[in-house]
Each structure stands twice: as structure tokens, then as C-alpha cells.
Amino acid sequence: MFLIVTRNFPPDIGGIQSLMGGLAESLLNHGPVEVFADEFKNSDTFDSKSQIKIRRIKGIKLFKKYRKANLVNNFIRDNNNIRTIIFDHWKSLELINSNLLKKTKSLCLIHGKEINHSVDSLINKRIIKSLEKSDFVIANSNFTKELGIKIGIKASKINIIFPGIEIPKNIDNKYISEAESIYLDGFPKIITVARLDKRKGHDNVLMLIKNLKIKFPKIKYVSVGFGDEEKKLKNLCNELGIQKDVMFLKDVAKNLKLALIKEANLCLMPSRIEKESVEGFGISFMEAASYGVGSIGGKDGGASDAIIHNETGLICDGNDLSSIYESVLKFFDEQNYLNFGKSSLNFSKNFYWDKIVKKYLKLVN
């Protein structure tokens, strides 16, 4: 049996949620999977359709953390057939009994943002103490591994396993038609699939759209996601007078999201570092690649593992609007975007879950 303990799991939306959901589904091909996950809106409906046994933990956040740890500790104590335990976050591991973990192999994932704290700070000490309990630490990119070493995690303990993606599937025509009705006859069609956080660079994308309208009068930008920056971004959109060129979407059905990606010409997320907040990888770049769409990402963070510069897309300086602007012009110059798309499609096949999951199995075996 594989045991997954996670704060982030579908139907909640986000990069880590997608990673943990995909990992759980992939492990099903190699044995039973049980998941301890936080409750989320509509999770009952999701769970009823899943082949995975999912135990949802309800309650107030502070008390839920302790209740969940007690339930997991008891589960480990009472079960001798656990092949390995996978934690999505150092906080999911923090309250788990160290002696109980000796019964089996344990892996804890790190993603970037959650470990980016000053060495010797209180939270840094908690991170190191928590991760010391696991047999392996899984970094989602070379950047995240180097960050982990910098903040005090033993280099010998860290293994890089990139997030996986689903094998692209045929999308129902009704979703393709809906995506086409959103983009209309726009060109270029640019998409960002990400939480509305400062580090994602949505604000610079909006200013970019304003500047590009002279060269591309039919430009269309779609942002899929929600977050704390939503109101500020919509206000900026109004100030720039680009309401007709931009659409913010949230609570989007998965198939519509995939259709919007498939119909796009560019996946753009010029990430930057905002205080401790940093992009560890950028799973949306790989999702776009799997549908033959090239990407532009920021140099700060792990985007360079998801985008091969000048082959599957471009890496820019997410802090510099001029760098983003020049990168987009280069991306579409002489129809470069078509070649980036073809290369992206081939590159994405290395990230299919059936290949990525074997790297996890190799560690625990």
C-alpha cells in the first residue's frame, strides 16, 4: 500500500494539487493507494468517483493539523503493509512520530516557496527538523534542490523528480467551441494558468498586453486562476483600458482549461521572486507543451527545467517589462511559435506520469 499525506489535493486547484492527484493516480497502477487529505469544496463528489481511498480531514485549520497527525500516526501504527509514505509538504510531516516512520520508507516533497526562509530563523529550523525525519526529500526542479541545500537540507538526501503530467487526451468539441468563442479571432492568443499571486507576474503581463496592442491589434489574453491579487489585477486592467482584450476566468472546468490551453499560441508566466515567494517549477508550462504550445517563463525559479530556452520557448527576466516584451516579439517573429510548439510537444513526453512515477518507485524499491 502507498500512503499519501497531503494538504493539497483535488478537487482543489493548483500546481501542488495537480501533482499530488496525478501521483496518487499513477501509483494505483502499482498497488493500493490511501490518501489523508484536507477537506475541500465538492470533495465528497470527487472522492465518490475516485478509485483511491481518500480520508478527508475536516475542522478549523489549527486543530485539523493535530487531528490529522494523530489519525495518520494511528494508521501507520496499525498497518504493517505500508510500502511507502509520501508527504506533500514539510508541515504534513512535522507532527508524524519519527519512530513510526522507521516502519517503512518515507518521502517528502519540496516545491520552492514553502522552504524559502532565512537560515536559522524559527521556521527554517522547523523545516530542517521536519525533513530530517524522511528518508528522501523530493525537489521539483534543480532550482528547488539548490535552494534546499542553501537553507540547510543535506544535499545527499535531495532527489530531483519533476512533476508529471497526464497524457493529452481528445477534448470534447463543446469545450473546444467554448474556448474558440472566448478567443474569437484573436491573435496572438496568450494564456496564463496560475494562481493570482504577485510572483506569477500577471501585472506585467497586463502592461505587456497594453504595449503589444499596437503591433497585434487583435491580441487576446486569458488568465485562468484565482487568488489574492484578483481585485488589483482587474483594476489595473481597467486603468490600462484593455478590458476587451483580457478575460479573467476562475472555477473553470478541467476540460475547458485544457481546451483554452490547446487553442492558445503562447503560455506566458514571467515569474519573479516576491520576498520568500518563488516559483519552484511551473507545471502549466508542461501542460501547455503536451498540447503543442510553447512557453515563456521568468528566470527566477525553476522555469528553466520546464522550458528549454530557444527550443521549447524562452526564458525572460520577469522583473523587466522590456525583457518580457522583447521575448514575446521574438516568440512570434517569423512564426517561431510554431517551431516552439512542435519542440514542446516532443519534450513533454518525458514528463508523462507513467515515466515520472517510476522514479518514485526506484527510490522506495
N, C-alpha and C positions, 0 to 999 in steps of 0.2 A: 504494500500500500504506500502511496505517496501522500504525505500530509502537507497542505499549504496553509500557512497562517498569514493573513493579509488584511491590511486596512483598506486596500484599493482593489475593487473587483467589479466586473459588470453586474448590473446594467449601468452603474456609474460610468461616466465618460472621462477619458483622459489617457495619456500615454502609458502610465503605470497600470491603470485598469486594463487597458488593451493587452499589455504584456502579460499580466498575471492570468487573465482569462485565456489567452492563447496558449500559455504554458500549461495550464491545467487541462485544456482540451487535448493538447498534444501528448501529454503524459498518459491520457486514457488509453492510448494505443499500446502502452507498455505495462499496464496494471491499474487496479482501482485507485481512485483519487478522492480524497476527502478535503474539504476546504472549510476553514473557520474564517468568516468574513464579516465585516460590519454591515449592518442593515442599511438599505438604500431604498429610495422611492421605486416602487414596482419590482422590488427584488423577489417577492413571492411569485409573481408571474414568470419572471426569468428563471428562477430556480426550478419551478414545476416542469419546465421544458428541457432542463439540462440533465445529461447523464451523470453528471458529477454530484456527489452527495455534498450539499452545501449547508453549513450550520451558520445561521445569521445571529449576530450578537446585537441586541437592542439596548437602549438606555442612554442616559446622559454621558457625554464623551468621557469625563474624568472617571466615573465609576465603571463605565463599559470597559475601559482599558484593563482594570484589575479583574473584573469578572471574566473577561475573555482569557486572560492569562491563566486564571485558575482552571477554567474549563479545558484549556489546552494542556496544562500540566497534568490534570487528571486523565485526559485522553492518552497522553504519552505513557503515563504510569500503568494504565490498564490494558495497553495494547503492545504486544510483542512482535507484531508483524509489520511495523512501520519501516519501509525501505529507506526513506529519507524524509527530512522535513525542510521545507523551503519557506523562508520568510521574505516578505516584500520590502522590509524596512527595518532599520535597527530598533525602532520603537516597538515593532511587533515581537522582537526577540528579547527585549530588555528585561521583562519580568518572568521569562521562562527559566525554570530551575536548571542550573548547569549540570547537576548530577543526572537528571533525567535525559538530558541531551546526549549523554555518553552511551545511551542505548542504541543510537543509530547515527547516520551521517546527517549533518545539518548544513544548509547553505543560506546565506543572507545576501540579498541584492542591495546594491548602492546605485544611485541614479545621478548624483551631482549636487543638486540644490540642497538636499537634506543633510549632507555631510560638510557643506562649505562653511565651517565656523572656525574661528581663530584657535590656534593651538593653545592648549592649557586653559581655555575657557571652560566653564562648568559644563556646557552642552558638549563640547569636544571630548571631555573626559567621559561623559556618559556614552557617547558614540563608541569610543575606543573600548570601554569596558564591556559594552553590549556585544560588539562584533568579535571580541576575543572568545566568546562562547561558541561561535560557529566554527565548523571545520573549514569551510570555504567562504570567501567573500566574492560575489559576482559583480563586476563592474560592467556597465552597459556600453563603455567606449574606452579608447586609450586615454582620452582626456580625463574621464572619471577615475581611471586607475591611477594616473599621475596625481590627481587631486587627493585621492585616498592615501597615497604614500606621503604626500605633503602634510596631511593633517595627522599622521601618526599610525596608520594602519600598516601592518607588516606586509612588505611587498610580496613575500613568498606565499602569502595567504590569498592574494587577489588574483582572480582569473577573469579574463575578458570574455564575455559571451554577449554578443549583440542581441537586441530584441528581435524576435521573429515576426513574420507577417503571414497572413493567410495566402494561400494560392489564389490568385484572382479568379473570380467566377463571372459567369454571364449575369448581367444585371437586367432585371425586368424592364421591358420597354417603357412602362409607365413612369419609372424613375428617370430613365434617360430623357423622356419627353419633358418631365418636370424640370430637370436640370437645364435642358435646352431653352425652356420658357424663362428661366432665371437669367441665363446668359444672353438670350436673344441672339442678335447678330454681332455681339461684341467681339472685339479683337484688340489686343490680346486678352484672353480670359485668364485671370490670375486668382489663385485661391490660397488661403491660409487656413489650415485645420489645427487649431490650438486654443488652449485656454487663454482668456483675455487677461494676461499678466504683462507687466511692463517689460520684462526681459524678452518677450516674444517679438517686440518691435512693431506692433500694429500701428503705433503713432507715426513712425517713419514711413510705413507703407502708405498710409493715407496721404501724407505730404508728397510722397512719390507719385501717387495717382494724379494729384493736382498738377504736378510738373510734367507728367507724361501726356496729359490730355492734348497738348499742342501737337505732339508727334503722332499720338494714337487717339484720335477724337472719339473712337468707339470703344475705348478701353472699358473693361468690366472687372470689378474686384469683388470677390465673395469671401467673407470671413465666417467660418464655421466654428462655433465655440461660445462659451460664456465665461464670465469672471468679473473680478472687482473693477476692472477698467472699462466696463461696458459704457457707462454713462459718459465718462470723459471722452471716449473714442467717438461716440455718437455726436457729442457736442463739437468735437474737432471736425468731424465730417461736415457738420452744418456750417461751421465757420469757414471751411475751405470751399463750400458750395459744390460739393461733389456727391450730393445725396443720390442723384440719378445714376451715378457710376458705381456706387458701392451698396452692397447688401450684407447686413449682419444677420446670421441665422443661428439659432440655438434650438435645442430639443429636436434635432434633425434625425429622422430615421436613418439607420445604418446604410440601407441600400441607396437612399438619396445622397448621403455623404459620398459614397463610392461613385455614384453617377456624376456628381459635381467634380470629383477628382478626375475621373476619366475624361470628362468633356473639357477640362482646363488645358491651357497651354503651358502654364508655369505654376509650380508650388513655391511660394515665397514665404520665408520666415527669417528675417535678418536679426537673429537673436543677439543679445548683448548681455553683459553682466550687470545686474542691479543689486548692489550691496552683496548679500550672500546668495542671491538667486541667480542660478546659471543653468543653461540647457545642457543636460548630460549627453543626449544623443539626437533626438528628433525623429520619432517613429513615423511621423506624417510624410517625411521625405521618402521613406521606403515604401509606404503605401502608395504614394504618387508614382514612384518608379515602377511598381508592379503593374500599373496601368499605362506605362509608356510615357510618363510625364516627368520631365526634368525639373530640377530644383535650384534655388538659390538660398543659401543659408549664411548665418553670421560666423565669423572666425572664432568668436569667444564661445567655447563649449565643445561639444562632441560632434558637431555637424560634419566635420571633415571625415568621419568614419562612415557617414551615411551618404555623402556626396563626394565623388571623385572630381576634383577641380579640373575644369576644362575637358571633362569626359562625360560625366553624367549631369553636370551642372556647374555652378560657380560658387565660390566662397567669397564673401564680401566683408567689409567692416560694418557691422550693424550699428556702430556709433556714428557713422559718417554717411549722411544722406547722399553726398556726391558719389561715394563708393557704391551704394545701393543702386543709384540712378545709372551709373556707367555700366554696372553689371547687368542690369535689365536690358539696356540698349545692346550690349554685346550678346546677350542671350538670344535676342530676336534678330540680330543683324544677319543678313543673307540666309534667313531661315535656319539659323543654328539650332533653334529649339527643337527642330525635327530630329537632328542627329543626337542631341542630348537625350531626347525621349527614347530613341532606339537603344542607346547605350545603357540608359537607366533600366530599361526592361530586362536586358541581359544580366545586369549587375544584381537586380533584385532577386534573382533566382537563388542566390547564395544565402538569402535571408528567410527562405520558406521554413515554416515551423518544423517540417519533417527532418530538416537538416540541423536546425538550431537545437532541437530537443536532444539530439544525440550527444551534444557537447555537455549537457547536464548529466545525461546517463553515464557518460565516460568518467566523470568525476566521482559519482557515487558508486560506480562499479569497481 
